[in-house]
Amino acid sequence: MILLVTNRRDITMDYVVAELRRREIPFYRLNTELLPHSISTMSGRERRKWSIRIGDHEIRGDEVTAAYFRRPGAPNALDSVKDQAEKRYVESEWGSFLKSLYMRLEDVWFSSPTQIFLAEDKPRQLILAHELGFEIPEGFVTNDWTLVKKLTNQHRSIGKPLREAVLSGDNERVMFTHRIDELSESDAEAVALAPFIVQKEILKRYDVRVTVVGTNIFATAIWSQTNAETEVDWRQGARTDLKHERIELEESISRRCIALVRALGLKFGAIDFVRDQEGKLWFLEVNPNGQWAWIENLTGYPISKAIVDELEEISFG
């Protein structure tokens, strides 16, 4: 039995479900926001002795042969819990239950939640990528106004969050990678508030998304330079008309991509590069649990098949 850990709105997981059904492989999709609707039990002694039942569907720990951690949702307390303090308590307890469940599955994960969390460290990614021989844009992780000003005086530069890309609240918004305009002394206080990544901007020919699944490489050119709003960050503006094109990477680059994902302790990685005007490839970052369904849709790459292949190998290998 393959366990899929996600949420009800995760369309990407639907692709994996379709492939599992095509192969007639038994699976259980755990939409974790529904856990408070379950009857669940864990042994305090035996790692594999646990069960979760939601409605008529039940899974037991001793049935799970492989597991895929995708986009779990925070458990939502039942509507009958009205008091806000009690609601927070209930949801926190279910969150703790989930953490224990993740630990009990450490030997069967496609990529474990622990390794995914550790791999989200962007400075660590940059160091590993540099050590593997990737080209890295000149830059810093800093809140030092002097360093930021020096780099932006020397080069056209970009800034991006160290980790948190969403400003939540009533006016929730995404912090995209942005070009840093000319800075003045009045910006020094804002720069000092928190560290961020500042880098020399690489003038692009196009962006490259490399999806790594095990030893499989799916490389896609994203022609971001055809629209002004996507020049710096192809995600900005949510353009659905950007051309996506299959490309072949140099063998040495493919090997390094696989090595980077392995060095992060993962079987999956969505790596972002840019190809500059002279054809050189520059490493930006890796999303250890990134989206990939739109790539499969636009290119026909069999990414879901490759993921299920890996899950089958974990199950029966």
N, C-alpha and C positions, 0 to 999 in steps of 0.2 A: 504494500500500500504506500503510495506517495502522498505526503502531506504538503499542501500548498497553503502558506501563511500570508494572508493579504487582507483586503477589504472588499466590500460589495461593489465599489465603483472602479476597481482596478481593471480597466479594459485590457491592459497588457497581459494580465494573467488569463484572460479569456482565450488568448492564442495558445497558451500552454494547455489549457483545459481541452481545447479542440483537438490538439495533437494527441493528448493522452486518450481521448475518446476514440480517435481514429485508430490508435494502436490497441484499443481495448485493455488499457492498463488501469487497474483500480487506483482511485485517488480520493482524497478527502480535502475539500476546500474549506479552510477555516478562516472565515471573515471575523477578525478578532474583535471588532466593535460589538459583535453579538454575544460575546462570552458571558455577560451577565444573564443572558437568557438560557444558559446551559446548566446542566448538572455535571459537575466536574470533580474528579478525585485524583489525588496524588499520594503515592506511598512515601513515607519518610525514610525508607530503607532501600528500596529497589528503584534504580534509575528508570527502568522501562515500565514500571507499574504505575500507569496513569490512564485516565479515560476522560473523554469529553463527549457529552451527548447534547445536541441541540435539536429539539423536535424528535423526529424519528431517525436521525442520523447520528451514529456514534463512531468514534475512533479510539483505539487503545494503543498505548505505547508500544506494546510488543508486536503490533501490526506494521509499524512504520519502518520502511526500508530505505527511504530517501526523503528529503524535505527541501523545499524551495521557499526562502524568505524573500518576500517581495515588498509589499507596502501595507504592513499591518496597521489597522485603525485603532485608536484609543478606545478601550472598552467604555460603552455607554450604559450608565446605571438605568435600571428599569424606571418607567414613568411613575411607578408607585412611590419612588423615593423622592419626596418633595423638599425636605430640608437640605440646603446647599452644603452644609458641613457633612451630613451623612452621605450625600451624593459624591463629594470629593473622596470621602473615606472608602466607599464601595468601589469607586473606579480605581483608586490607588491600590486596593487589595487585589483587584483583578489584574492590574498592571504587574504586581509582584508575582502573581500566579504565572503570568506569561513569561516573565524573566526566568523563572524556574523551569518552565517548559522548554525554553530555548537551550538552557544548559543541558537538559536531559537528551537533547538531540544533537549534541556536538559531533558525534561520529557519523552522522548521516546527512548533514547539511550540504547543499550545493555550494553556497558560500555562507559561512556562519554569521549571525548578527554581530558577534563580538569582533570578528575580523573586518566586517563591513564598517562598523563604528570606528575602529582604529584606522582603517584605510581612508576615511574621510578627511584626515589630516593633510591639508594641501601642502604645507611646507615639507612634510615627510615625502609626499608624492614628488615634489620638485627635486629633493635630494636624491631619491632612488632613481628618478628618470635621468638626472645628470650623471649619476654613477654608472648607469647602463649605456651612456653615450648619446642620449638624445640632446638636441639643441634646445637650450632654455633661454628665453628672453632675459636680458639684463634687468635686474630689479631687486626689490626688498619686500620683506614683511615688516612693517614698521608703523609707528605713530610719530616718528621723528620728523618734524617739519623741515629741518635742515636737509636731511637726506632726500625727502620728497621734492623739495624745491630744487636741489642740485640735479636730480634725474630729469625733472620736467624742463629745466633750463637747457639741458644737453640734448634731449630727445622729445619727440612727441610721445606722450605716455598715456597709459590706461590705468584705471583703478578698479578693483573688484573686491568683494567681501572675502574675508578669511574663511568664514564658514556660513554665517547666517545670511541668507539672501532674501528673506521676506520680512518686511516691516508690518507686523500684525496690528490689529486694532480696527477702529471704525473705518479708517481710510487705508486698508491693507494694500500694500504695493510691493512689487518685486524690485530688488536692487540688481539691475543688470550690470555687466561690465560696461564701463563708460570711459570716454576719452576725457582726459583731464585738461580743462582749459587753462589759460594763463593764470597763475596763482599770484595772490597778493598777500601782504602781511596779515590782512584781516581773516585769511583762511587758516592761519596757524592754530588757532584754538580748536577749530573743527577737526583738523588733521590729528591733533593730540588726543582726541576723545577715545579712540580705539585703534588698535593695529589693523591694517588692511594690506592687501597686495597691490603694490605699484610696480609697473613694468614698462620697459620700452615697448611702444606699439610696433608690431610687425605688420608692415603693409602687405595685405593679403592678395593673393590671386583667388583663393577660395578657402573655406573651412573644411576640415576633414574630421569625420566621426569614425573611429575604429571600434567596432564592437567585438570584444574577445569572448569566446565561449570555449573554455578548455584550451585546445590547440587550434581552434577554428578562428579565422580572421575574416571579418566582414567590414571592408573599408568603403566609405561613402564620401564623395565630394559634395559639399553643400555650397552652392553658388550664391554666396551671401552678398557679393559686391554689386549685384544688379539693382539693389535698392538702398537708398541712403539710410533708412532706419535700421537696416541689418548689417551695415558695414562693420561696426565694432562688435556687436553681439547678435548673431543670427536669430536668437530667440526673441529679440525685441520686435514688437509689433505683431507677433504671432502670424507671420506671413505663411499662408498655406500654398503659395505659388512658387516658392523657392525650388529651383531645380536640384534634384538629388540624383547623383550618378555613381554607379559602381566604378571603383578604380582598383588597380593593382598596386600594392606597395612593394618597395624594394624588399628583397628577402631579409636583409639585415634589419630593416625596420620592423617587419613582421615578427622576427625572432625576439627583438627587444620588447615589443608589445606583450607577447606571451610571457616573457621573463618578468616584466613589470607586474603584471597581474598575479603571477605566482609569488613574487617577492612580497606582495601585499597579503598573501595568504588566501587568495580568492580563486574561483573558477570563472568568474565573470568580471568584466570591466568595460565601461564605455569611455574611451579615451578621446579627448579633444586635442586636435592639432590645428595649425594653420599652415598653408602652403604659400610661401612668399612669392614675390614677383619674379625671383630668379629660380624658383622651383625647389627651394630648401624647405624642409618640413620642421616646424617648431612645436615642441610639446607645450601644452597649456595646463591640462589637469586630467584627472580620471575620476569618473563617477562610479563608485564601486557597486551601485545598485540602480543604475540609470535606466531610463526608458529606452525601449528599442522597437516597440510595435510599429511606430510610424515608419521606421527604416525598412522593416519587412514589407509594409504596405507599399511603399514607394519604389523599392528596388527589387522586390521578389526574393531577397536573401532568406534562406531557410533558418532563421535564428531560433524560432520556437522549436524546430526539429532538433537543432544542435543542443538546446537546453534539455529537451526530453531525452536525447541520447545520453547526456551526462547523468541525468537522474536514473536512467536505466542502468548505467554502468555502476553507479553507487549502490543501487539495489541488488544487482546480481554479480558485480565484479568481485 
